[in-house]
Amino acid sequence: MRIHRQVHFETVQDKIQKRERELKEQIEALEAKNAELQRQLREARDALADAMVGRRESSKPNHAAGPSIDPVEISSNHDDKKGAETHEPTVASTALGSTKRGAKKPQQRSARKPAPPQNPWIILPSPVKQSIKPREMVKGDLINTFMEETFSQLPPALTGSRYLSTYWLPRVENLDVGKPGFLEEMEASKKWILPLPVMDWAQVPYMFIPIHGYFHWSLMVVRIFTITPSHRQVRVYHLDSHPGIHLTNRVGTPVLTWLEHTIQGLGEPIKLAKSNVVKQVNTYDCGVHVMAHTRSLIQLDEKLGWKLATNNIKYLVKVADVKQLRNEILAKVSGA
């Protein structure tokens, strides 16, 4: 009886171990499949973002072709006193030389003028434009367009500052430092540093990062102190109009990881802080809060660093400012 029970116990134990192995294999297969799907998703997002950038660039005038040249105007006349056999053409402002009387006069062409640059707000896809309407949550490409416009004219103290496209976070938020391909993905993600790549971090005082997740937008502002080329201090401030959805430490992890592997010469650990800002009064204005705070922070110019360090920006943006900015952008996308 004892032997029978022992055999039965070993049989059950073998079945459990076999089942555990099967489950482990299934988990590994699912993880591999998930990694492949994540890779395909990143490639699809990159392709979509590249298409959006290409569409925006194609709408800009091409200045590389050089200045337009006015067409040559050729006129001919003759001196009646010399008779019909002596006719001399008069050539006005031309490099073509002389022409004979009776030659066909070239048609005068009007100079081709470069097409005026298209309004970047107008060329946005319709679903993106619709997202700025009342009671709608704005889409990422609308925030990207706002950032592009805002960073084209920076005050002196913020000259050289950068922002990250909204396409950046999905590229890096699931990266694992220890897994293969991490460094390659980190390098590829640098293309979302806008408006220009960073050649020298000593020339970049601030970086603005729109954060999206869990159907919510918030903003991170990175302040970079360059003490020496091999010693930099970095402070990250999280501005969230709806605290609790984006827990500062949770959304800060991929940001800090990326900064640590991107900014050269960090002399000490990066510090992350939560900034007190005005709270949104509804569930859909978070993206407009991000844009309103970006504009207001940039307008602080040389006072920006002190305001962030002392957490003195709570009343920088008011609810009325958010509503006004939504109406302002709505007018832009409507072509008004």
C-alpha positions as CSV (number, residue, x, y, z in Angstrom):
1,M,0.0,0.0,0.0
2,R,2.8,2.4,0.9
3,I,4.6,1.6,-2.4
4,H,1.4,2.2,-4.3
5,R,0.9,5.6,-2.6
6,Q,4.5,6.6,-3.3
7,V,4.2,5.6,-7.0
8,H,0.9,7.6,-7.2
9,F,2.5,10.6,-5.5
10,E,5.5,10.5,-8.0
11,T,3.1,10.2,-10.9
12,V,1.1,13.3,-9.7
13,Q,4.4,15.2,-9.1
14,D,5.6,14.3,-12.6
15,K,2.4,15.6,-14.1
16,I,2.7,18.9,-12.1
17,Q,6.3,19.4,-13.3
18,K,5.3,18.6,-16.9
19,R,2.5,21.1,-16.7
20,E,4.8,23.7,-15.2
21,R,7.2,23.1,-18.1
22,E,4.4,23.4,-20.7
23,L,3.2,26.7,-19.1
24,K,6.7,28.0,-19.0
25,E,7.2,27.3,-22.7
26,Q,3.8,28.9,-23.5
27,I,4.9,32.0,-21.5
28,E,8.2,32.2,-23.3
29,A,6.4,31.9,-26.7
30,L,3.9,34.6,-25.7
31,E,6.8,36.9,-24.6
32,A,8.6,36.3,-27.9
33,K,5.4,37.0,-29.8
34,N,4.7,40.1,-27.7
35,A,8.2,41.4,-28.4
36,E,7.7,40.9,-32.1
37,L,4.4,42.7,-32.0
38,Q,6.0,45.6,-30.0
39,R,8.7,45.8,-32.7
40,Q,6.1,45.9,-35.5
41,L,4.1,48.5,-33.6
42,R,7.2,50.7,-33.2
43,E,7.9,50.4,-36.9
44,A,4.3,51.3,-37.8
45,R,4.4,54.3,-35.5
46,D,7.8,55.4,-37.0
47,A,6.4,55.0,-40.5
48,L,3.3,57.1,-39.6
49,A,5.5,59.8,-38.0
50,D,7.9,59.9,-40.9
51,A,4.9,60.3,-43.3
52,M,3.6,63.2,-41.2
53,V,7.0,64.9,-41.1
54,G,7.4,64.3,-44.9
55,R,4.0,65.8,-45.5
56,R,4.8,68.9,-43.5
57,E,8.2,69.3,-45.2
58,S,6.8,69.0,-48.6
59,S,4.5,71.9,-47.9
60,K,7.4,74.2,-47.3
61,P,8.9,76.3,-50.1
62,N,12.1,74.9,-51.7
63,H,14.8,77.5,-51.4
64,A,17.6,75.2,-52.6
65,A,16.8,75.9,-56.3
66,G,18.3,79.4,-56.0
67,P,16.8,82.7,-57.0
68,S,14.5,83.0,-60.0
69,I,15.9,84.8,-63.1
70,D,13.8,87.3,-64.9
71,P,13.3,86.4,-68.5
72,V,15.2,88.2,-71.2
73,E,13.3,90.8,-73.1
74,I,14.5,91.4,-76.7
75,S,13.2,94.3,-78.7
76,S,14.1,95.3,-82.3
77,N,13.7,98.5,-84.3
78,H,15.3,100.1,-87.3
79,D,16.3,103.5,-88.6
80,D,14.0,104.6,-91.4
81,K,16.7,107.0,-92.8
82,K,19.0,104.1,-93.7
83,G,16.5,102.5,-96.0
84,A,15.2,99.0,-96.1
85,E,18.6,97.3,-96.6
86,T,20.2,98.5,-93.4
87,H,18.4,97.5,-90.3
88,E,20.1,97.0,-87.0
89,P,18.3,95.4,-84.1
90,T,18.6,96.8,-80.6
91,V,19.1,94.3,-77.9
92,A,18.1,95.4,-74.4
93,S,19.7,93.8,-71.3
94,T,20.4,90.4,-72.8
95,A,23.3,87.9,-72.9
96,L,22.0,86.3,-76.1
97,G,23.8,88.7,-78.5
98,S,22.4,90.4,-81.6
99,T,19.5,89.1,-83.6
100,K,18.5,89.7,-87.2
101,R,15.5,91.8,-88.2
102,G,12.5,89.7,-88.8
103,A,13.6,87.0,-86.3
104,K,10.7,85.7,-84.3
105,K,10.5,87.6,-81.0
106,P,10.7,85.2,-78.0
107,Q,7.6,85.1,-75.9
108,Q,8.0,86.8,-72.6
109,R,7.5,84.5,-69.7
110,S,6.6,85.6,-66.3
111,A,9.0,84.7,-63.5
112,R,8.0,81.6,-61.6
113,K,7.4,82.6,-58.0
114,P,7.8,80.1,-55.2
115,A,4.6,78.8,-53.7
116,P,3.8,80.5,-50.4
117,P,4.5,78.2,-47.4
118,Q,1.4,76.3,-46.3
119,N,0.0,76.9,-42.9
120,P,1.1,73.8,-40.9
121,W,-2.2,73.9,-39.1
122,I,-4.2,73.7,-42.3
123,I,-2.4,70.6,-43.7
124,L,-3.1,68.5,-40.5
125,P,-5.4,65.5,-41.2
126,S,-9.0,66.1,-40.5
127,P,-9.2,63.8,-37.3
128,V,-6.3,65.8,-35.8
129,K,-8.1,69.1,-36.6
130,Q,-11.3,67.8,-35.1
131,S,-9.5,67.0,-31.8
132,I,-9.2,70.7,-30.9
133,K,-12.9,71.3,-30.9
134,P,-14.7,71.8,-27.6
135,R,-15.0,68.8,-25.3
136,E,-12.4,66.8,-27.4
137,M,-9.0,65.5,-26.3
138,V,-6.3,66.8,-28.5
139,K,-4.2,64.3,-30.6
140,G,-0.4,64.1,-30.6
141,D,0.2,65.7,-34.0
142,L,-1.6,68.8,-32.9
143,I,0.7,69.1,-29.9
144,N,3.7,68.5,-32.3
145,T,2.5,71.3,-34.5
146,F,2.1,73.6,-31.6
147,M,5.6,72.7,-30.3
148,E,7.1,73.3,-33.8
149,E,5.6,76.8,-34.0
150,T,6.5,77.7,-30.4
151,F,10.1,76.6,-30.6
152,S,10.7,78.5,-33.8
153,Q,10.9,81.7,-31.7
154,L,12.5,81.2,-28.3
155,P,13.6,84.0,-25.9
156,P,17.3,84.5,-25.3
157,A,17.6,82.4,-22.1
158,L,16.0,79.4,-23.8
159,T,17.9,79.5,-27.1
160,G,19.0,76.0,-28.0
161,S,16.2,74.3,-26.1
162,R,14.6,71.2,-27.6
163,Y,11.4,69.3,-27.4
164,L,10.6,65.6,-28.0
165,S,7.9,64.6,-30.4
166,T,4.9,62.8,-29.0
167,Y,6.1,59.8,-31.1
168,W,9.2,59.5,-28.9
169,L,7.6,57.9,-25.7
170,P,6.0,54.9,-27.4
171,R,9.4,54.1,-28.8
172,V,11.2,53.9,-25.4
173,E,8.6,53.3,-22.7
174,N,8.9,49.5,-23.0
175,L,12.6,49.2,-23.5
176,D,14.6,47.0,-21.1
177,V,18.2,48.0,-20.4
178,G,19.3,44.4,-20.2
179,K,17.7,43.1,-23.4
180,P,19.4,42.9,-26.9
181,G,18.7,45.8,-29.2
182,F,18.4,48.3,-26.3
183,L,21.2,50.6,-27.4
184,E,20.1,50.5,-31.1
185,E,16.6,51.5,-30.1
186,M,18.0,54.3,-27.9
187,E,20.0,55.6,-30.8
188,A,17.1,55.5,-33.1
189,S,14.9,57.4,-30.7
190,K,17.1,60.4,-30.9
191,K,15.5,61.4,-34.2
192,W,12.5,62.7,-32.3
193,I,14.7,65.4,-30.6
194,L,13.4,68.5,-32.3
195,P,13.7,71.0,-34.0
196,L,17.4,69.9,-34.5
197,P,19.6,67.1,-33.4
198,V,21.8,67.8,-30.4
199,M,25.5,68.2,-31.2
200,D,26.6,69.7,-27.9
201,W,24.5,69.3,-24.7
202,A,26.2,72.4,-23.3
203,Q,24.0,74.4,-25.7
204,V,20.7,72.8,-24.6
205,P,19.4,74.5,-21.4
206,Y,15.9,72.9,-21.4
207,M,14.0,70.1,-23.0
208,F,10.2,69.8,-23.1
209,I,8.6,66.4,-23.2
210,P,4.8,65.8,-23.8
211,I,3.8,62.6,-22.0
212,H,0.8,60.5,-23.1
213,G,-0.6,57.4,-21.5
214,Y,-3.8,56.1,-19.9
215,F,-5.9,58.6,-22.0
216,H,-4.1,61.5,-20.4
217,W,-1.5,64.2,-21.3
218,S,1.1,65.7,-19.0
219,L,4.3,67.6,-19.4
220,M,7.9,67.1,-18.3
221,V,10.5,69.9,-18.4
222,V,14.1,68.9,-18.3
223,R,16.6,71.5,-17.0
224,I,20.3,70.8,-17.9
225,F,23.1,72.5,-16.0
226,T,26.5,72.2,-17.7
227,I,29.1,72.8,-15.1
228,T,31.9,71.3,-17.2
229,P,31.7,69.1,-20.4
230,S,32.1,66.0,-18.1
231,H,29.9,67.2,-15.3
232,R,26.2,68.0,-15.9
233,Q,23.3,68.3,-13.5
234,V,19.8,67.4,-14.7
235,R,16.5,68.2,-13.0
236,V,13.2,66.9,-14.3
237,Y,9.9,68.6,-13.4
238,H,6.6,66.9,-13.9
239,L,3.6,69.2,-14.6
240,D,0.3,67.3,-14.4
241,S,-3.1,69.0,-14.5
242,H,-4.8,65.8,-13.2
243,P,-2.6,64.3,-10.5
244,G,-2.9,60.6,-10.0
245,I,-3.3,59.4,-13.6
246,H,0.4,59.9,-14.4
247,L,2.2,59.0,-11.2
248,T,5.4,61.0,-11.4
249,N,7.7,58.1,-10.6
250,R,5.9,55.7,-13.0
251,V,6.0,58.0,-16.1
252,G,9.4,59.3,-15.0
253,T,11.2,55.9,-15.2
254,P,11.5,55.7,-19.0
255,V,12.3,59.4,-19.2
256,L,15.1,59.1,-16.7
257,T,16.4,55.9,-18.3
258,W,16.5,57.6,-21.7
259,L,18.2,60.8,-20.3
260,E,20.8,58.8,-18.5
261,H,21.8,57.0,-21.7
262,T,21.5,60.1,-24.0
263,I,23.0,63.1,-22.1
264,Q,26.8,62.8,-22.0
265,G,28.8,63.8,-18.9
266,L,26.2,63.3,-16.1
267,G,28.0,64.1,-12.9
268,E,25.3,62.9,-10.5
269,P,21.9,61.1,-10.5
270,I,19.0,62.8,-12.2
271,K,16.5,64.3,-9.8
272,L,12.7,64.2,-10.5
273,A,10.3,66.5,-8.9
274,K,6.5,67.2,-9.1
275,S,5.4,70.7,-9.9
276,N,2.1,72.1,-8.5
277,V,0.0,73.5,-11.4
278,V,-3.6,74.5,-11.8
279,K,-6.0,71.5,-12.1
280,Q,-8.1,70.9,-15.1
281,V,-11.9,71.2,-14.5
282,N,-12.9,68.5,-16.9
283,T,-11.7,65.2,-18.4
284,Y,-10.6,66.4,-21.8
285,D,-8.5,69.6,-21.5
286,C,-5.2,67.9,-20.4
287,G,-3.5,68.3,-23.8
288,V,-4.4,71.9,-24.0
289,H,-3.0,72.3,-20.5
290,V,0.3,70.9,-21.8
291,M,0.4,73.5,-24.6
292,A,-0.7,76.3,-22.3
293,H,2.0,75.5,-19.8
294,T,4.7,75.1,-22.5
295,R,3.9,78.6,-23.8
296,S,3.7,80.3,-20.4
297,L,6.9,78.6,-19.2
298,I,8.9,79.7,-22.3
299,Q,7.6,83.3,-21.9
300,L,9.2,83.4,-18.4
301,D,12.6,83.5,-20.2
302,E,15.4,83.9,-17.7
303,K,13.0,83.4,-14.7
304,L,12.0,79.9,-15.8
305,G,14.8,78.1,-13.9
306,W,14.0,79.9,-10.6
307,K,10.2,79.4,-11.0
308,L,10.7,75.6,-11.5
309,A,13.3,75.2,-8.8
310,T,11.0,77.0,-6.2
311,N,7.8,75.3,-7.4
312,N,6.3,78.7,-8.0
313,I,4.2,78.0,-11.1
314,K,0.8,77.0,-9.7
315,Y,-1.0,80.1,-11.0
316,L,1.0,80.5,-14.1
317,V,-1.8,79.1,-16.2
318,K,-5.5,79.8,-15.4
319,V,-8.5,77.8,-16.6
320,A,-9.5,80.8,-18.8
321,D,-6.1,80.6,-20.5
322,V,-6.7,77.0,-21.4
323,K,-10.1,77.9,-23.0
324,Q,-8.6,80.8,-24.8
325,L,-5.8,78.7,-26.3
326,R,-8.2,76.1,-27.5
327,N,-10.2,78.7,-29.3
328,E,-7.0,80.2,-30.7
329,I,-5.8,76.9,-32.2
330,L,-9.3,76.1,-33.4
331,A,-9.1,79.3,-35.5
332,K,-5.8,78.3,-36.9
333,V,-6.8,74.9,-38.0
334,S,-10.0,76.4,-39.6
335,G,-7.8,78.8,-41.6
336,A,-9.4,81.9,-40.0
